[in-house]
Amino acid sequence: MAAAAAYWLAEHPAIVGFRWSPTHLWFSTWAFLLGSLAAYVFLCLALDAALSLAAAAAAHRSPNRRCAPLAVPLGPLPAAHALLMAVASSAIFAGTLLSAVAEIRDTRWSWRGRSRTTPLRWLLCFPPGTRSSGRVFFWSYAYYLSRYLHAARGVFAVLRRRRGAAARVFAHAASVAMAFLWLEFSQSFQVLAILASTLAHAVALGYRFWVGAGLPAARSGAAPVALACQLGLLGCNLACHVGVVWMHFGAVGGGCSGIGAWVFNTLLNAALLWVFLHCYGKRGVYDDDGGVAGGTVTAGAATAKEL
């Protein structure tokens, strides 16, 4: 059974022969990325405006009655979505892990040898000229596609009138954009980023499904689990960012692949981290829909915000 899993997740010809191509893959062009993100933000703004107008109309009809923000009941949909994303994240985590192990095995790198490219260096810093092809980039593409599905949680937050909904929408849009950059520029550090973010998603969203389905859980609900995953993910990615800087400017001759995109991602990460801390400081932001909603983003703050 383990051999079958390894074949389907790391050795299948479609995985081994994968190649990022804007002309042969779905959702792989700049035009589609920018158009889809613009449509996503417009949809969320339109839904928010419509609900605000409906709430204002209800308040006008009953001026002496204090009305709560109008929210759309979604029933079991958020819990079902959480389960779907937990399963998808688990599959991507397993596939990325097995693919990374297979790449290290096939290249016969040594963890402590004199080779200029060791497994640890490869995980943090792709050699210059690396192309987006092969096993790990197949799962990077799968992760990129999953960001579109995960962005539905931003829509849920708007429909349910959650506090911090705008921050979640921004975080989900940023996560899609940065996953695209990983592939477009063969960005370094993405293997560890995908492993960390999918593991956090699998745990947090799996527990969110457990709570949303009404199964026995802690009285505090899913928010503490989501927060713990967010903080652990942020700490892990901060350490890896330091490792990338050290590799690019000192330890590795020639630098790292995709460092320009990495710099952009780091700046966006800083903005997302500020949003995360700002929302965390507001009482009531961590609710049953997911706390404060990545992946650099390079899997860092954006992924933490979108849990």
C-alpha positions as CSV (number, residue, x, y, z in Angstrom):
1,M,0.0,0.0,0.0
2,A,2.9,2.3,0.8
3,A,4.4,1.6,-2.6
4,A,1.1,2.3,-4.3
5,A,0.8,5.6,-2.5
6,A,4.4,6.6,-3.4
7,Y,3.7,5.8,-7.1
8,W,0.5,7.8,-7.3
9,L,1.9,10.7,-5.3
10,A,5.5,10.9,-6.6
11,E,6.3,8.5,-9.4
12,H,3.3,8.8,-11.7
13,P,4.5,9.9,-15.2
14,A,2.2,12.9,-15.1
15,I,3.9,14.0,-11.9
16,V,7.5,13.3,-12.9
17,G,7.0,14.9,-16.3
18,F,5.2,18.0,-15.2
19,R,6.2,21.3,-16.6
20,W,4.7,24.7,-15.9
21,S,3.5,26.2,-19.1
22,P,1.1,29.2,-19.6
23,T,-0.1,27.7,-22.9
24,H,-0.9,24.2,-21.7
25,L,-2.2,24.4,-18.2
26,W,-5.4,25.8,-16.7
27,F,-5.2,29.1,-14.9
28,S,-1.6,29.6,-15.7
29,T,-1.6,33.0,-17.4
30,W,-1.1,36.5,-16.0
31,A,-4.4,37.6,-17.6
32,F,-6.4,34.9,-15.9
33,L,-4.7,35.6,-12.5
34,L,-5.4,39.3,-12.6
35,G,-8.9,38.9,-14.0
36,S,-9.9,36.3,-11.4
37,L,-8.5,38.3,-8.5
38,A,-10.3,41.4,-9.7
39,A,-13.6,39.4,-10.1
40,Y,-13.1,37.9,-6.6
41,V,-12.6,41.3,-4.9
42,F,-15.5,42.8,-6.9
43,L,-17.8,39.9,-5.8
44,C,-16.9,40.3,-2.2
45,L,-17.4,44.1,-2.3
46,A,-20.8,43.7,-4.1
47,L,-22.0,41.1,-1.6
48,D,-20.9,43.4,1.3
49,A,-22.7,46.4,-0.2
50,A,-25.8,44.4,-0.9
51,L,-26.0,43.1,2.7
52,S,-25.3,46.6,4.1
53,L,-28.1,48.0,2.0
54,A,-30.5,45.3,3.2
55,A,-29.5,45.9,6.8
56,A,-30.1,49.7,6.3
57,A,-33.5,49.1,4.8
58,A,-34.4,46.8,7.7
59,A,-33.3,49.5,10.2
60,H,-35.3,52.1,8.3
61,R,-38.5,50.0,8.6
62,S,-37.9,49.6,12.3
63,P,-36.2,52.8,13.5
64,N,-36.7,52.1,17.2
65,R,-35.4,48.6,17.0
66,R,-31.7,47.9,17.1
67,C,-30.9,45.4,14.3
68,A,-28.0,43.1,14.2
69,P,-25.9,43.0,11.0
70,L,-27.7,41.1,8.3
71,A,-26.0,37.7,7.8
72,V,-26.7,35.0,5.3
73,P,-27.1,31.5,7.0
74,L,-24.9,29.0,5.3
75,G,-25.9,25.9,7.2
76,P,-23.4,23.0,6.8
77,L,-21.6,24.6,3.8
78,P,-18.6,26.0,5.8
79,A,-18.1,22.7,7.6
80,A,-18.2,20.8,4.3
81,H,-15.8,23.2,2.7
82,A,-13.4,22.8,5.7
83,L,-13.5,19.1,5.3
84,L,-12.8,19.3,1.5
85,M,-9.9,21.7,2.1
86,A,-8.5,19.5,4.9
87,V,-8.5,16.5,2.6
88,A,-7.0,18.4,-0.3
89,S,-4.3,19.9,2.0
90,S,-3.4,16.5,3.4
91,A,-3.0,15.1,-0.1
92,I,-0.8,18.0,-1.2
93,F,1.3,17.7,1.9
94,A,1.8,14.0,1.4
95,G,2.6,14.4,-2.3
96,T,5.0,17.3,-1.7
97,L,6.8,15.3,1.0
98,L,7.2,12.2,-1.0
99,S,8.2,14.1,-4.1
100,A,10.9,16.0,-2.2
101,V,12.2,12.8,-0.8
102,A,12.2,11.3,-4.3
103,E,14.1,14.3,-5.7
104,I,16.7,14.1,-3.0
105,R,17.1,10.3,-3.6
106,D,17.4,10.6,-7.3
107,T,20.0,13.4,-7.2
108,R,22.0,11.5,-4.5
109,W,22.7,14.6,-2.5
110,S,24.5,14.3,0.7
111,W,23.3,16.1,3.9
112,R,26.8,16.8,5.1
113,G,29.1,16.3,2.1
114,R,31.2,18.7,0.2
115,S,28.6,19.2,-2.6
116,R,27.6,22.8,-3.2
117,T,24.0,21.6,-3.3
118,T,22.8,19.6,-0.3
119,P,19.2,18.7,0.4
120,L,18.9,21.4,3.1
121,R,20.2,24.0,0.7
122,W,17.9,22.8,-2.1
123,L,14.9,23.1,0.2
124,L,15.7,26.7,1.1
125,C,17.4,27.9,-2.1
126,F,16.9,26.5,-5.6
127,P,20.0,26.9,-7.8
128,P,19.8,29.8,-10.3
129,G,18.3,28.7,-13.5
130,T,15.9,26.2,-11.9
131,R,12.9,25.5,-14.1
132,S,9.4,24.9,-12.8
133,S,9.2,21.2,-13.8
134,G,9.2,17.9,-12.1
135,R,7.6,16.4,-9.0
136,V,7.7,19.2,-6.5
137,F,6.4,21.8,-9.0
138,F,3.5,19.5,-9.9
139,W,2.4,19.8,-6.2
140,S,3.1,23.5,-6.2
141,Y,0.7,23.7,-9.1
142,A,-1.9,21.7,-7.2
143,Y,-1.4,24.0,-4.2
144,Y,-1.9,27.0,-6.5
145,L,-5.2,25.6,-7.8
146,S,-6.3,24.8,-4.2
147,R,-5.9,28.5,-3.4
148,Y,-8.9,29.3,-5.6
149,L,-11.0,26.8,-3.8
150,H,-9.8,28.0,-0.4
151,A,-10.7,31.6,-1.3
152,A,-14.4,30.7,-0.8
153,R,-13.7,31.2,2.9
154,G,-13.4,34.9,2.3
155,V,-16.8,34.9,0.6
156,F,-18.2,33.0,3.6
157,A,-16.8,35.6,6.0
158,V,-18.5,38.4,4.0
159,L,-21.9,36.6,3.8
160,R,-21.8,35.8,7.5
161,R,-20.7,39.4,8.3
162,R,-17.7,38.4,10.2
163,R,-15.4,41.0,11.7
164,G,-12.1,41.2,9.8
165,A,-13.8,40.0,6.6
166,A,-11.9,42.5,4.4
167,A,-8.6,41.3,5.8
168,R,-9.5,37.7,5.0
169,V,-10.5,38.6,1.4
170,F,-7.1,40.4,1.0
171,A,-5.2,37.5,2.5
172,H,-6.9,34.9,0.2
173,A,-6.3,37.1,-2.9
174,A,-2.6,37.5,-1.9
175,S,-2.2,33.8,-1.3
176,V,-3.4,33.0,-4.9
177,A,-1.1,35.6,-6.4
178,M,1.9,34.4,-4.5
179,A,1.3,30.7,-5.3
180,F,1.3,31.8,-8.9
181,L,4.7,33.6,-8.4
182,W,6.2,30.5,-7.0
183,L,5.6,28.7,-10.3
184,E,6.2,31.6,-12.7
185,F,9.6,32.4,-11.2
186,S,10.7,29.0,-9.8
187,Q,10.9,30.7,-6.4
188,S,13.1,29.3,-3.7
189,F,11.7,28.0,-0.4
190,Q,8.4,27.0,-1.8
191,V,8.8,23.3,-0.9
192,L,9.1,24.1,2.8
193,A,6.3,26.7,2.4
194,I,3.9,24.2,0.9
195,L,4.7,21.6,3.6
196,A,4.2,24.0,6.4
197,S,1.0,25.7,5.1
198,T,-0.7,22.5,4.0
199,L,0.0,20.8,7.4
200,A,-1.4,23.8,9.2
201,H,-4.5,23.8,6.9
202,A,-5.1,20.1,7.4
203,V,-5.0,20.4,11.2
204,A,-6.9,23.7,11.5
205,L,-9.6,23.0,8.9
206,G,-10.0,19.4,10.0
207,Y,-10.7,20.6,13.5
208,R,-12.9,23.3,12.2
209,F,-15.0,20.6,10.4
210,W,-15.1,18.6,13.6
211,V,-16.5,21.6,15.5
212,G,-18.8,22.7,12.6
213,A,-20.3,19.2,12.3
214,G,-21.3,19.3,16.0
215,L,-18.9,16.6,17.1
216,P,-17.5,16.6,20.6
217,A,-14.8,19.2,20.9
218,A,-13.3,21.7,23.4
219,R,-15.6,24.3,24.7
220,S,-13.5,27.1,23.2
221,G,-14.2,25.8,19.7
222,A,-11.9,25.9,16.7
223,A,-10.4,29.4,17.2
224,P,-7.5,28.3,19.6
225,V,-6.5,25.6,17.2
226,A,-6.5,27.9,14.3
227,L,-4.5,30.5,16.3
228,A,-1.9,27.9,17.4
229,C,-1.5,26.8,13.7
230,Q,-1.1,30.4,12.6
231,L,1.5,31.3,15.2
232,G,3.5,28.1,14.6
233,L,3.4,28.7,10.8
234,L,4.5,32.3,11.2
235,G,7.4,31.3,13.4
236,C,8.5,28.5,11.0
237,N,8.4,30.8,8.0
238,L,10.3,33.5,9.8
239,A,13.1,31.1,10.5
240,C,13.1,29.9,6.9
241,H,13.2,33.5,5.6
242,V,16.3,34.1,7.6
243,G,17.8,30.9,6.1
244,V,17.0,32.1,2.6
245,V,18.7,35.4,3.2
246,W,21.8,33.6,4.5
247,M,21.9,31.2,1.6
248,H,21.4,33.9,-1.0
249,F,23.9,36.4,0.2
250,G,26.5,34.3,1.9
251,A,26.4,30.5,1.8
252,V,25.6,29.8,-1.8
253,G,27.6,31.1,-4.7
254,G,25.4,32.6,-7.4
255,G,22.4,33.2,-5.2
256,C,18.9,31.6,-5.2
257,S,16.4,31.2,-7.9
258,G,13.4,33.5,-8.0
259,I,14.9,35.9,-5.4
260,G,13.1,38.9,-7.0
261,A,9.7,37.3,-6.5
262,W,10.8,36.3,-3.0
263,V,11.5,39.9,-2.1
264,F,8.1,40.9,-3.4
265,N,6.5,38.1,-1.3
266,T,8.4,39.2,1.7
267,L,7.1,42.8,1.5
268,L,3.6,41.5,1.1
269,N,4.2,39.2,4.0
270,A,5.1,42.2,6.2
271,A,1.8,43.8,5.2
272,L,-0.2,40.6,5.9
273,L,1.6,40.2,9.3
274,W,0.5,43.7,10.2
275,V,-3.1,42.9,9.3
276,F,-2.8,39.7,11.3
277,L,-1.6,41.5,14.4
278,H,-4.1,44.3,13.9
279,C,-7.0,41.9,13.7
280,Y,-5.7,39.7,16.6
281,G,-5.8,42.8,18.8
282,K,-9.5,43.3,18.1
283,R,-11.9,41.3,20.4
284,G,-14.2,39.0,18.6
285,V,-12.2,38.5,15.4
286,Y,-11.5,34.9,16.1
287,D,-14.9,33.3,15.5
288,D,-16.1,30.0,14.4
289,D,-15.4,30.7,10.7
290,G,-11.7,30.6,11.0
291,G,-10.1,33.2,13.1
292,V,-8.1,35.6,11.1
293,A,-8.0,34.1,7.7
294,G,-1.6,32.2,2.3
295,G,1.6,30.7,1.7
296,T,4.7,33.0,1.6
297,V,3.3,33.9,0.9
298,T,6.0,32.8,0.6
299,A,3.8,31.0,2.7
300,G,4.0,32.9,5.8
301,A,1.5,35.5,6.9
302,A,-1.0,35.1,4.1
303,T,-1.3,31.4,4.7
304,A,-1.7,32.0,8.4
305,K,-4.4,34.7,7.8
306,E,-6.4,32.4,5.6
307,L,-6.8,29.5,8.0
